[in-house]
Amino acid sequence: MASYARGGPGLPDRPQPPVSPADSARYTREMLESLRKIAMGQNQSLLAHLLGLAATEAKFLGDQAQET
């Protein structure tokens, strides 16, 4: 598998802006909620429950990060 710089093939490597803790937590929550919906659709109730708990934790962390 080819490995490319951050800019992708043919693009210069540019530094990416830092991701804030609140943005990281929000993104993580969105991904976890999407995965939870998939698990629910597959009747994987325990997995869906655990993903829901993780999404709740990500929301808490995101809310905390915004307060500081």
C-alpha positions in Angstrom: 0.0 0.0 0.0 1.3 3.4 -0.9 2.0 5.9 1.8 1.3 9.6 1.1 2.1 12.7 3.0 -0.7 14.5 4.7 -1.5 16.6 1.5 -2.1 13.4 -0.4 -0.6 12.3 -3.7 0.9 15.2 -5.6 0.1 17.8 -3.0 2.6 19.5 -0.7 2.7 18.4 2.9 1.1 21.2 4.8 0.7 21.4 8.6 -2.8 20.8 9.7 -4.4 23.1 12.2 -4.6 21.6 15.7 -7.8 19.8 16.6 -9.3 21.1 19.9 -10.3 18.6 22.6 -14.0 19.7 22.1 -13.8 19.1 18.4 -12.1 15.7 18.9 -14.8 14.6 21.4 -17.6 15.8 19.1 -16.2 13.8 16.2 -15.7 10.7 18.3 -19.3 11.0 19.6 -20.6 11.2 16.0 -18.6 8.1 15.0 -19.7 6.2 18.0 -23.4 7.0 17.4 -23.1 5.9 13.8 -21.5 2.6 14.9 -24.3 2.2 17.5 -27.0 2.5 14.9 -25.2 -0.1 12.7 -25.0 -2.5 15.7 -28.7 -2.0 16.5 -29.6 -2.8 12.9 -27.6 -6.0 13.2 -29.3 -7.0 16.5 -26.0 -6.6 18.4 -27.6 -5.2 21.5 -24.7 -5.4 23.9 -22.3 -3.8 21.4 -24.9 -1.1 20.7 -25.3 -0.5 24.4 -21.5 -0.2 25.0 -21.2 2.1 22.0 -24.0 4.3 23.5 -22.1 4.4 26.8 -18.9 5.5 25.0 -20.9 8.1 23.0 -22.2 9.5 26.3 -18.7 9.7 27.7 -17.5 11.5 24.6 -20.4 14.0 25.0 -19.4 14.6 28.6 -15.7 15.1 27.6 -16.7 17.5 24.9 -18.9 19.5 27.2 -16.1 19.6 29.8 -13.6 20.8 27.1 -15.9 23.6 26.1 -16.2 24.9 29.6 -12.4 25.4 30.0 
